[in-house]
Amino acid sequence: MCTTNNLTLGCFLLTLAMFMVVMEASPSKKIDESTDEFAPVIIENARFVGYNNLSHLDSNLYEDVIRVSFESNNLTHTPIRFLGDLHNLIELTLKNNIIENFDIKSLDHYFATKLQKLTVRNQNIGPLLNNSFIRMRNLTYLALICTFPSRIEKSTFNGLTKLDELDLSGNNITVIDKELLQPLKKLRILILNNNNFKKFSIIPVLNNLETIYLENNPIERAASINRTALRLKAPKLRHIKFCTQVSISCQNFENICVS
């Protein structure tokens, strides 16, 4: 045995050999070659404000983006060429833009079906034609706020079988046809604030509807909304948000279309 009083050469060599055996038996920690402190940053959210031209944008830099917002831009066309390369996009917002040749149907044509949320606000969109969103079959949220469609065809929302919430505020709508909302089998929330409804009756095809917003419409009187009849047609309906244009409680909604 090696002791502090017996530090011979043989004892030293024996100790060294034992140390080498222990080192060989211990598992070595592998170096993660995939770790790179200079790896590129993945962009998941992008916001573009105040652009007049998007031609210089490299869509390859945004290939992993999942949420995009275009706000207060002045463009000649809808940025479909740029957006068409964003294959992971699930949420798109177009707000307060001036897009001269805006075409809502072009968004449907170029987009992958991954899109889940679409908001268009303060943008004249022209007519809403049949099958305008037919490829966006995974949409759960659609907001067309202050878009002033010149007309809304009856099959506009065909294919939106997963839509959970629809916001059509501020569009001067006077009536909703049954055929228009018939494809929206899973719709729970319908927002129709700041339109021009003088009378309103529930669409009997909306069996899953839970909440209706009707603030700031010129409905003649609250009594014109028969809540009992509404609940008979929509058994899951629990909330009806209502006030007239002259009601004090509606003052907060008057400037909905002001950017």
PESUL-V634787 format. One record per pair of residues at least 24 apart in sequence whose ideal C-beta (glycine too) atoms are under 8 Angstrom apart, sorted by the first residue. I is the first residue (numbers start at 0). J is the second residue. D is the distance in whole Angstrom. If there is no record, write none. Layout:
i/j/d
I/J/D
I/J/D
This chain:
i/j/d
46/70/7
47/72/6
48/72/7
50/74/7
53/78/5
53/81/5
56/81/6
58/84/4
58/85/7
59/84/8
61/85/6
62/86/7
62/87/7
63/87/6
64/88/7
65/89/5
65/90/7
66/90/4
66/91/8
67/91/5
67/92/7
68/92/4
68/94/7
69/93/5
69/94/7
69/96/6
70/94/5
70/95/6
70/96/7
71/95/5
71/96/7
71/258/8
72/96/5
72/97/7
72/98/8
73/97/5
74/98/5
74/99/7
75/99/5
75/100/6
76/100/5
77/101/5
77/102/6
77/105/6
77/106/7
79/105/5
79/106/7
79/108/8
79/109/5
80/109/8
82/106/8
82/109/7
82/110/7
83/109/4
83/110/7
86/111/6
86/113/7
87/113/7
88/113/6
88/114/6
89/113/6
89/114/6
89/115/5
89/116/7
90/114/8
90/115/6
90/116/4
90/117/8
91/116/7
91/117/5
91/118/7
92/118/4
92/120/8
93/118/7
93/119/5
93/120/7
93/122/6
94/118/7
94/119/8
94/120/5
94/121/6
94/122/8
94/258/8
95/120/7
95/121/5
95/122/8
95/258/4
96/121/8
96/122/6
98/122/6
101/125/7
103/127/7
103/131/6
104/128/6
104/130/8
104/131/5
106/135/8
107/131/6
107/132/5
107/133/6
107/134/5
107/135/6
108/134/7
110/134/7
110/135/6
112/136/6
112/137/5
113/137/6
114/138/6
115/139/5
115/140/7
116/140/4
116/141/8
117/141/5
117/142/7
118/142/4
118/144/7
119/143/5
119/144/7
119/146/6
120/144/4
120/145/6
120/146/7
121/145/5
121/146/8
121/256/6
121/258/5
122/146/6
123/147/5
124/148/6
125/149/6
126/150/5
126/151/8
126/152/7
127/151/5
127/152/6
127/155/5
128/152/5
128/155/7
129/153/7
129/154/4
129/155/6
129/157/7
130/154/6
130/155/8
130/157/5
130/158/7
131/155/5
131/156/8
132/156/6
132/157/8
132/158/6
132/159/6
133/157/6
133/158/4
134/158/7
135/159/7
136/160/7
136/161/7
137/161/6
138/162/6
139/163/5
139/164/7
140/164/5
141/165/5
141/166/7
142/166/4
142/168/8
142/190/8
143/167/6
143/170/7
144/168/5
144/169/5
144/170/8
144/255/7
144/256/8
145/169/4
145/170/7
145/255/7
145/256/4
146/170/6
147/171/7
151/179/6
153/178/4
153/179/6
154/178/7
154/182/8
155/179/6
156/180/7
156/182/5
156/183/6
157/182/5
158/182/7
159/183/6
160/184/6
160/185/7
161/185/6
162/186/6
163/187/5
163/188/7
164/188/4
164/189/8
164/190/7
165/189/6
165/190/7
166/190/4
167/191/6
167/194/7
168/192/4
168/193/5
168/194/7
168/212/8
168/255/6
169/193/4
169/194/7
169/255/5
169/256/5
170/194/6
171/195/5
172/196/7
173/197/7
175/202/6
177/202/5
177/203/7
177/204/6
180/204/6
180/205/6
187/235/8
188/212/8
191/216/7
192/216/8
192/252/6
192/255/7
193/252/6
193/253/8
193/255/5
193/256/7
198/223/6
199/223/7
199/224/6
200/228/8
200/229/8
201/228/8
201/229/5
201/232/5
201/233/5
201/236/7
202/232/8
203/232/4
203/233/8
205/233/6
206/233/7
206/234/7
206/235/7
207/235/6
208/233/5
208/235/6
208/236/6
209/235/5
209/236/6
209/237/5
209/238/7
210/236/8
210/237/7
210/238/4
210/239/8
210/240/7
211/236/7
211/238/7
211/239/5
211/240/7
212/240/4
213/239/7
213/240/6
213/241/5
213/242/8
214/240/6
214/241/7
214/242/5
214/248/8
214/249/6
214/252/5
215/242/7
215/243/8
215/244/6
215/249/5
215/252/4
215/253/7
215/255/8
216/243/7
216/244/7
217/243/7
217/244/5
218/243/6
